[in-house]
Amino acid sequence: MMLHHEAIWAIAALTTAGVIIRPLRVPEWVWAVTGAALLVVTGLIPVSMAGAGILKGGDVYLFLTGMMLLSETARANGLFDWIATWAVNHAAGSTSRLFTLVYMAGVVVTTFMSNDATAVVLTPAVLAVATRAKADPLPLLFACALIANAASFVLPVSNPANLVLYDGALPALGSWMASFALPSLMAIVTTYPILRLIERKHLRQECASQVEPMRLTVGGKASLAGIVLTAVLLVTISAFDRPPRSADRAGRCGNGSGCIRAGTTLTINISEGDFMGRSAARGRAVRSG
C-alpha cells in the first residue's frame, strides 16, 4: 500500500514538473493527459474512479469553455484592439496616463473575464497598439501581467483556478466578497503605485497622442454585450445564492456554466451574423469589380 501511494505521488510530481518545465517544448496538456492515463493504465487509480472524476467536473469544463469562447469571440471581432486603441487616444501623448488606462482596463477584463483573458488576449492587443503609438511597451506589459494576478480574486470568475479550488461549488457572492473583497482591493491598490515607481523612468517618455481610431463592428458590440450579460447573470445568480443543481433541473441559469452558455450563445450568434454580412458585402464588391 505504501508503494502504491508513493507511485501515485511520483507520477503526479513528474507530471507537474513536465507541465511547468515543458521538456522538448512539449505542450502542457500532453504531460497532464499522459500522467492521468499512466495512473489508470498502471491500475493505480480504478477506471471507475477516473471516469467519476471526469464527469464530476462537468460544470467546470463548461464554464472554462464558455469563458474561452467569449474571449476568442471578442478577440476575433477586435474588441480588445478597440479597448487598447481607446486607451492610447485618451492618453493624450502621455505614457504615464496610458499606463493608468491600461491598468484600469486590465482590472475590468480580469474581474469579469478572468485573468487568462488579460494575460492571453488583452496583452498582445496592448503591445500592438503601444508599438503603433511609439510608446515604451515594457511598463504596459508589466501592468497587464501584474493586474492579471492582483485582480484575480475580485469575483469567483476572475480566475479559473477558483473553480478548481472550490471543486466547482463556488460560495455565494456575499460570502466570497466577505473573504476576498478587501485583499483584492489592497492587491490592486498597492500594485499600481509600486509598479509605477519601478517603471518611472520609462513612464516619463512621450508617445503618440493619436493612433488611427477603430470602429467597433456589430460583432465587437455583440461580444461586449455578451460579456456584460454574462457578468450580470453571474453576479446576480451568485448574489441570490441559487442552488445550482435544482436551478439546472428547472432549466434556468442556475450556475456559472449556465450563465456562460447564455452569454456565449448571444455573442456567437450575433457575431456570426455580422461575419456573414461582411463576407456577403465583400463578395458583392468583388463581383462588381
C-alpha positions in Angstrom: 0.0 0.0 0.0 2.8 2.4 0.8 4.5 1.6 -2.5 1.1 2.3 -4.2 0.9 5.8 -2.7 4.5 6.5 -3.5 4.0 5.6 -7.1 1.0 7.9 -7.4 2.9 10.8 -5.8 5.9 10.1 -8.1 3.7 10.2 -11.3 1.9 13.4 -10.0 5.3 15.1 -9.3 6.8 14.2 -12.7 3.6 15.3 -14.5 3.6 18.6 -12.7 7.3 19.1 -13.5 6.6 18.4 -17.1 3.7 20.9 -17.2 5.9 23.6 -15.6 9.3 22.9 -17.4 7.9 21.6 -20.7 10.9 19.5 -21.8 11.5 19.5 -25.5 8.8 22.1 -25.7 6.0 19.5 -25.5 2.7 21.3 -24.7 1.4 21.3 -21.2 -1.7 19.3 -21.9 0.4 16.4 -23.2 2.1 16.0 -19.9 -1.2 16.3 -18.0 -3.0 13.7 -20.1 -0.1 11.4 -20.1 0.2 11.4 -16.3 -3.5 10.8 -15.9 -3.5 8.0 -18.4 -0.5 6.4 -16.7 -2.3 6.3 -13.4 -5.2 4.5 -15.0 -3.1 2.1 -17.2 -1.0 1.0 -14.3 -4.0 0.3 -12.1 -3.0 2.9 -9.5 -6.4 4.5 -10.0 -9.5 2.4 -10.9 -11.1 3.3 -14.3 -14.5 3.9 -12.5 -12.9 6.4 -10.2 -11.2 8.2 -13.1 -14.4 8.3 -15.0 -16.3 9.7 -12.0 -13.7 12.3 -11.5 -14.0 13.4 -15.2 -17.8 13.6 -15.0 -17.7 15.4 -11.7 -16.0 18.4 -13.4 -18.7 19.0 -16.0 -19.7 22.4 -14.8 -16.0 23.5 -14.6 -15.4 22.3 -18.1 -18.4 24.1 -19.5 -17.5 27.3 -17.6 -14.0 27.4 -18.8 -15.1 26.5 -22.4 -17.6 29.3 -22.3 -15.1 31.9 -21.0 -12.6 30.9 -23.7 -15.3 31.2 -26.4 -16.3 34.6 -25.1 -12.6 35.8 -25.0 -11.9 34.4 -28.5 -15.0 35.9 -30.0 -14.1 39.2 -28.5 -10.6 39.0 -29.9 -11.7 37.9 -33.3 -14.1 40.8 -33.5 -11.5 43.4 -32.4 -12.9 44.2 -29.0 -9.5 44.1 -27.3 -7.8 46.1 -30.1 -10.6 48.6 -29.7 -10.0 48.9 -26.0 -6.3 49.3 -26.4 -6.7 51.9 -29.2 -9.2 53.8 -27.0 -6.6 53.9 -24.2 -3.9 55.3 -26.4 -6.2 58.0 -27.9 -7.3 59.1 -24.4 -3.8 59.2 -23.0 -3.1 62.4 -25.0 0.6 61.6 -25.6 1.3 60.7 -22.0 2.9 57.3 -21.4 2.1 57.7 -17.7 -1.6 58.3 -18.4 -1.6 55.4 -20.9 -0.2 53.1 -18.2 -3.0 54.1 -15.9 -5.7 53.4 -18.5 -4.2 50.1 -19.4 -4.0 49.1 -15.7 -7.7 50.1 -15.3 -8.7 48.1 -18.4 -6.8 45.1 -17.0 -8.8 45.4 -13.8 -12.1 45.3 -15.6 -11.1 42.5 -18.0 -9.6 40.3 -15.2 -12.6 40.9 -12.9 -15.3 39.9 -15.4 -13.5 37.7 -18.0 -10.7 36.0 -15.9 -7.0 36.7 -15.6 -6.4 34.4 -18.6 -8.2 36.9 -20.9 -6.0 39.7 -19.6 -2.8 37.7 -20.0 -3.5 35.9 -23.3 -5.8 38.3 -25.2 -5.5 41.9 -23.8 -1.7 41.8 -23.6 -1.0 41.2 -27.3 -3.5 43.9 -28.2 -1.8 46.4 -25.8 1.6 45.5 -27.3 0.4 46.0 -30.9 -1.2 49.4 -30.1 1.8 50.5 -28.0 4.1 49.8 -31.0 1.8 51.9 -33.2 1.9 54.7 -30.7 5.7 54.5 -30.4 5.3 54.0 -26.6 7.7 52.0 -24.4 5.7 48.7 -24.2 7.5 47.4 -21.1 5.5 49.2 -18.3 2.3 48.4 -20.2 3.1 44.7 -20.4 4.0 44.6 -16.7 0.7 46.3 -16.0 -1.2 43.6 -17.8 0.8 40.8 -16.2 0.6 42.0 -12.7 -3.1 43.1 -12.7 -4.0 39.7 -14.1 -2.7 38.4 -10.7 -3.8 41.2 -8.4 -7.4 41.3 -9.6 -7.8 37.5 -9.9 -9.9 37.2 -6.7 -12.3 40.1 -7.1 -15.0 37.7 -8.3 -15.2 33.9 -8.4 -14.9 34.1 -12.2 -11.8 36.3 -12.1 -9.6 33.2 -12.0 -10.5 29.7 -13.4 -8.4 28.2 -10.6 -11.1 29.4 -8.2 -13.4 26.8 -9.7 -10.9 24.0 -9.2 -10.1 25.2 -5.6 -13.8 25.0 -4.7 -14.5 21.9 -6.7 -17.0 23.7 -8.9 -19.2 24.7 -5.9 -18.3 28.3 -5.5 -19.6 30.2 -2.4 -22.3 32.8 -2.6 -21.2 36.3 -3.7 -21.7 37.7 -0.2 -19.5 35.0 1.4 -16.9 35.5 -1.4 -16.8 39.3 -1.0 -16.6 39.0 2.8 -13.4 36.9 2.3 -11.8 38.4 -0.7 -13.0 42.0 -1.3 -10.5 43.7 1.0 -7.5 41.6 0.0 -8.3 42.1 -3.7 -8.7 45.8 -3.2 -5.4 46.0 -1.4 -3.6 44.0 -4.1 -5.0 46.2 -6.8 -4.3 49.5 -5.0 -0.8 48.6 -3.8 0.4 47.0 -7.1 -0.3 50.2 -9.1 2.0 52.7 -7.2 4.7 50.2 -6.7 4.8 49.3 -10.4 4.6 52.9 -11.3 7.5 53.7 -9.0 9.6 51.0 -10.5 8.9 52.0 -14.1 9.0 55.7 -13.5 11.9 56.3 -16.0 10.1 54.5 -18.8 6.8 56.4 -18.0 8.5 59.8 -18.4 8.7 59.2 -22.2 6.1 60.5 -24.5 4.0 58.6 -27.0 1.9 59.4 -30.0 -1.2 61.4 -29.0 -3.4 59.7 -31.5 -3.5 56.4 -33.5 -6.0 55.6 -36.2 -9.2 55.0 -34.3 -11.0 51.7 -34.7 -14.7 51.4 -35.3 -16.3 48.7 -33.2 -18.1 46.3 -35.5 -21.5 44.7 -34.9 -19.6 41.6 -33.8 -17.5 43.6 -31.5 -20.5 45.2 -29.9 -22.2 41.8 -29.6 -19.1 40.5 -27.9 -19.2 43.3 -25.4 -22.9 42.8 -24.8 -22.4 39.1 -24.3 -19.6 39.8 -21.8 -21.7 42.3 -19.9 -24.7 40.0 -19.9 -22.6 37.1 -18.6 -21.1 39.2 -15.9 -24.5 40.5 -14.8 -26.0 37.0 -14.7 -23.1 35.5 -12.8 -23.1 38.3 -10.2 -26.9 38.2 -9.9 -27.2 34.4 -9.5 -24.3 34.3 -7.1 -25.8 37.2 -5.0 -29.0 35.3 -4.6 -27.1 32.1 -3.9 -29.3 30.0 -6.1 -28.8 26.2 -5.6 -27.0 25.1 -8.8 -28.5 21.6 -9.2 -32.1 22.5 -8.6 -31.9 25.5 -10.9 -30.4 23.3 -13.6 -33.2 20.9 -13.3 -35.6 23.8 -13.7 -33.8 24.7 -16.9 -32.7 28.0 -15.6 -29.3 29.7 -15.4 -28.5 28.3 -12.0 -24.7 28.1 -12.1 -21.7 29.6 -13.7 -21.8 27.3 -16.8 -25.4 28.1 -17.5 -24.7 31.9 -17.3 -21.7 31.5 -19.6 -23.8 29.5 -22.1 -26.4 32.2 -22.2 -23.9 35.0 -22.8 -21.8 32.9 -25.3 -24.9 31.9 -27.4 -25.9 35.6 -27.7 -22.4 36.7 -28.6 -21.6 34.0 -31.2 -25.0 34.2 -32.9 -24.8 38.0 -33.4 -21.1 37.8 -34.3 -21.8 35.1 -36.9 -24.5 37.3 -38.4 -22.1 40.2 -38.6 -19.4 38.0 -40.2 -21.8 36.6 -42.8 -22.9 40.1 -43.6 -19.4 41.4 -44.1 -18.5 38.4 -46.2 -21.5 38.9 -48.4 -20.6 42.6 -48.8 -17.0 41.6 -49.8 -18.4 39.1 -52.3 -20.7 41.7 -53.9 -17.7 44.1 -54.1 -15.5 41.5 -55.8 -18.3 40.6 -58.4 -19.0 44.3 -59.1 -15.3 44.9 -59.6 
